[in-house]
Amino acid sequence: MTAHSHPIPVVPGDLFARHQVITGLRALADFLEANPAVPVPEYGETFDVFPRDCDDDCSAALVDHVAALLGVEPDDDRPLGGHYTASRSFGRIIYRIVHVPDRNRRELDAQLSYRDNIRIGTDQDEQGDAGRAA
């Protein structure tokens, strides 16, 4: 694990959201158990959490902290342009905390900035300008 000196932020308003998520997960589990005809994902589901209102150091520290609580080592793909994550499987449900480095967010924002400039027509062969940048 990497060492980070920044404290992990505790936001009191998040306690209500946390309570709602936990209550919702329990209600979903009860509903699925009571209704066996309702389908579930065959391979399970991943519960992703992304630190927010946190700089790169703080976000990575939070991944380290959660990794320790989960009893796992973080996966560090940042040198390859990826993310810093920690995950643990609970049966077919995976809890994963993901630190997306700020540079990755900036690159994605730059890529998405062109999104509204490209329009693809329903039939490109019949519409001469379809598919060209606006």
C-alpha positions as CSV (number, residue, x, y, z in Angstrom):
1,M,0.0,0.0,0.0
2,T,1.1,3.5,-0.6
3,A,1.5,6.0,2.3
4,H,-0.5,9.2,2.1
5,S,-0.4,12.0,4.7
6,H,-3.7,13.6,3.9
7,P,-6.6,12.8,6.3
8,I,-9.7,11.1,5.0
9,P,-12.6,13.5,4.9
10,V,-15.7,12.7,6.9
11,V,-18.7,14.6,5.7
12,P,-21.7,14.4,8.1
13,G,-24.2,14.8,5.3
14,D,-22.8,11.6,3.8
15,L,-24.1,9.6,6.8
16,F,-27.7,10.0,5.7
17,A,-26.8,8.9,2.1
18,R,-24.9,6.0,3.6
19,H,-27.9,5.0,5.7
20,Q,-30.1,5.2,2.6
21,V,-27.8,3.0,0.5
22,I,-27.5,0.4,3.2
23,T,-31.2,0.4,3.8
24,G,-31.8,0.1,0.0
25,L,-29.4,-2.8,-0.4
26,R,-31.2,-4.7,2.5
27,A,-34.6,-4.0,1.0
28,L,-33.4,-5.2,-2.5
29,A,-32.0,-8.4,-1.0
30,D,-35.3,-9.0,0.9
31,F,-37.3,-8.3,-2.3
32,L,-35.2,-10.7,-4.4
33,E,-35.4,-13.4,-1.7
34,A,-39.2,-13.0,-1.5
35,N,-39.6,-13.0,-5.3
36,P,-37.6,-15.9,-6.8
37,A,-39.1,-15.3,-10.2
38,V,-37.4,-11.9,-10.5
39,P,-34.2,-12.3,-12.5
40,V,-30.8,-11.3,-11.1
41,P,-27.5,-10.8,-13.0
42,E,-26.1,-14.2,-13.6
43,Y,-22.6,-13.2,-12.8
44,G,-23.4,-10.8,-10.0
45,E,-22.8,-7.1,-9.9
46,T,-20.1,-4.7,-9.0
47,F,-20.8,-1.9,-6.5
48,D,-18.4,0.9,-7.5
49,V,-17.6,3.8,-5.3
50,F,-15.7,6.9,-6.5
51,P,-14.2,9.3,-3.9
52,R,-15.5,12.8,-4.4
53,D,-14.6,16.2,-3.2
54,C,-11.1,15.0,-2.8
55,D,-7.7,15.7,-4.5
56,D,-5.5,12.9,-5.9
57,D,-3.6,12.3,-2.7
58,C,-6.7,12.2,-0.6
59,S,-8.6,9.9,-3.0
60,A,-5.6,7.5,-3.1
61,A,-5.5,7.5,0.7
62,L,-9.1,6.6,0.8
63,V,-8.5,3.6,-1.5
64,D,-5.6,2.6,0.8
65,H,-7.9,2.9,3.9
66,V,-10.7,0.9,2.4
67,A,-8.3,-1.7,1.1
68,A,-7.0,-2.2,4.6
69,L,-10.6,-2.6,5.9
70,L,-11.4,-5.1,3.1
71,G,-8.2,-7.0,3.9
72,V,-6.9,-6.7,0.3
73,E,-4.0,-5.0,-1.5
74,P,-4.9,-2.1,-3.9
75,D,-4.4,-2.5,-7.6
76,D,-2.3,0.3,-9.0
77,D,-2.7,0.8,-12.8
78,R,-1.8,4.5,-12.6
79,P,1.7,4.0,-14.2
80,L,-0.1,2.5,-17.2
81,G,-2.6,5.4,-17.4
82,G,-5.3,3.5,-15.4
83,H,-6.9,3.8,-12.0
84,Y,-6.0,3.0,-8.4
85,T,-8.6,0.5,-7.0
86,A,-9.3,-1.9,-4.2
87,S,-12.0,-4.6,-4.4
88,R,-13.4,-7.6,-2.6
89,S,-15.9,-10.1,-3.6
90,F,-18.9,-10.9,-1.4
91,G,-20.2,-13.9,-3.2
92,R,-21.2,-12.7,-6.6
93,I,-21.3,-9.1,-5.4
94,I,-18.1,-7.1,-5.7
95,Y,-17.4,-3.9,-3.7
96,R,-14.8,-1.7,-5.5
97,I,-13.5,1.7,-4.6
98,V,-11.9,3.5,-7.6
99,H,-9.5,6.5,-7.6
100,V,-9.6,8.1,-11.0
101,P,-6.5,10.3,-11.3
102,D,-7.2,13.9,-12.1
103,R,-5.2,13.6,-15.4
104,N,-7.5,10.8,-16.5
105,R,-10.6,13.0,-15.8
106,R,-9.0,15.9,-17.7
107,E,-8.3,13.6,-20.7
108,L,-11.9,12.3,-20.7
109,D,-13.3,15.8,-20.4
110,A,-11.2,16.8,-23.5
111,Q,-12.4,13.8,-25.5
112,L,-16.0,14.5,-24.6
113,S,-15.8,18.1,-25.4
114,Y,-16.1,17.1,-29.1
115,R,-19.2,14.9,-28.5
116,D,-21.7,17.6,-29.5
117,N,-19.9,18.4,-32.7
118,I,-20.4,15.0,-34.3
119,R,-23.7,14.0,-35.7
120,I,-24.4,10.7,-37.4
121,G,-27.4,10.4,-39.6
122,T,-29.8,7.5,-39.7
123,D,-28.7,6.6,-43.2
124,Q,-25.3,7.8,-44.0
125,D,-25.3,6.6,-47.6
126,E,-28.4,8.7,-48.5
127,Q,-27.4,11.8,-46.5
128,G,-24.2,13.3,-48.0
129,D,-23.2,15.3,-44.9
130,A,-24.2,12.8,-42.2
131,G,-21.3,11.6,-40.1
132,R,-19.2,14.7,-40.8
133,A,-18.2,17.0,-38.0
134,A,-20.5,20.0,-37.7
